[in-house]
Amino acid sequence: MDFFAKSYKLSAILQKREFIIPEFQREYTWGKDQLDEFWDDINSAEGDYFLGTIVLSGKDFDSMGPFRIIDGQQRLTTILILINRLIFRFENIKEGNELAEALKSRIFFKDDNAKDHIILQNQNAHKYFQDIVLYNNVNNDSNVEAKKLNEAKEYFSSKLKSFDIVKLKDIRNILLNLDFIVVLQDDDQSAINIFVTLNFRGVNLDILDLVKSFIVTKFKKQEGIDDPRVTWKNILENIKINRKNFFNRYWASYYEKISEPKLYKNFNNKKDSIGAENLLKSLLKFSEVYRDALDSESTDWGLYCPYDKKLGTKIRGMIYSLDKFNIKVHYSFLITLLELSKNKKIHQNKIIKMISIIEKFHFLFNAVCSYRPSGLDTLYSKYAVQLRLEGEDSDSIFSSLTEELVKRIPEKEEFISLFKELSYTKDKGLILYIFRLLEKKYSPGKDVDISEESLDHLSPQASNEVWTHNIGNLILLEKELNKKRDNKDLSSSYKIMEKTSFESTSNFLKVKLSKWDEEACKQRAIILAEEIYNYTINSLKI
């Protein structure tokens, strides 16, 4: 790959050249942490100080350009804001006007035909960007980027406020003496490829910026079709809850699961066959479901059950449980299921059954046994891709995935050994989930309201004995019955507890125990473990 690369001082870079921030670049995002680090670098610089690489597309760096910035726009924008603030300070102190004019020549210049030029333009935010970064105009635009730019401007104003002319000149000299490596390629895509190559090790590339670059530059604009940048903003709004993992999960859902370092290369190989229009359309659809899946409590799940919206509560409950299990590997498949259900490609009842199987599997595999989900993300991706390609054969796909999951189920003995140690003080959420499962076993098809207040200790936890917190010492009991028990022991409260409507508790009370102690608690924990294991295993069937 042939390209131009050369070291330059900032003073040599800011010399009658035009730089453009392309429309596919992200907005200015630097906050206080980045500004603090930059300011510390400036103030600690001694002699030559290297501040990184600037990757550009364009022709002949000895010309005026223009040069499109592929990497380095955040740093260059920040530097120009600092120069703006230095100019402002020079203009407002005695003997500073000539120094201010000299710095202005770094930002504003005339060509050989006396035409005016500015050194930096932003194709996304022309007016407010120039007002804030290059001029001293007040701009109170309410968008996020304008706020960030104004904050950076205020940051440097406060830093320079007390500096005298000597200190201001020191900062100027350090700034203009900063070293950069300028990397230049003829076109955007070649420059992006260099950027990826240069950053392959040790840096988390934001692949979404590279994806946006492809879409914006290749999208064929049509009458009546939204500008791709408008659609892109909608996508970013949808994924703001977790932007970092969005594209990886999208790719796993549509194409294959692949490691982050290889993701851009894989995308680069496939992007032309996918096409900018199809890519943007599918990204938007995926982002809408992605948003809902990650924010399950705020979502109207009835939208995902078009034939019976009331069933949306079932989907919500299962996704909520998976979140509590701290499971992420299933997202590519889950979002595919939800999208196909919402669009009536697969009946909601089949979708609900499959999500239920995933939930029960991860209860055994992760929530209780804490197994590492190695390879499961690839497995889920494989079946997500199949489902998109062969949705009409969903029964076969669901059966195959279920068989794969069943192969990974922990052995009963290991499950029991971990289950019987569950403690109310450490595993309250998981124990509540378990008793909901238990009640479903004894009351199939019945919706029962079970909350934390529904859990009662057979032997009062007030005794402060460790075993009283064990899962074997817990039952479901209505709040009012719990109050009537008032720390009575088991033998003294049978008549109160027999009034319960919880079937799992009624079943337990059928055997009148003459004694309730630590040993009895341990035995019940084992019995509960076997019940829950067997019930869950039987649920893992299509």
Beta strands, then each sheet from edge to edge (+ up, - down):
strand 1: 4-9
strand 2: 19-21
strand 3: 49-57
strand 4: 67-71
strand 5: 108-110
strand 6: 116-118
strand 7: 120-122
strand 8: 178-185
strand 9: 455-457
strand 10: 474-476
sheet 1: 1+ 8- 3- 4+ 2+ 7+
sheet 2: 5+ 6-
sheet 3: 9+ 10-
end
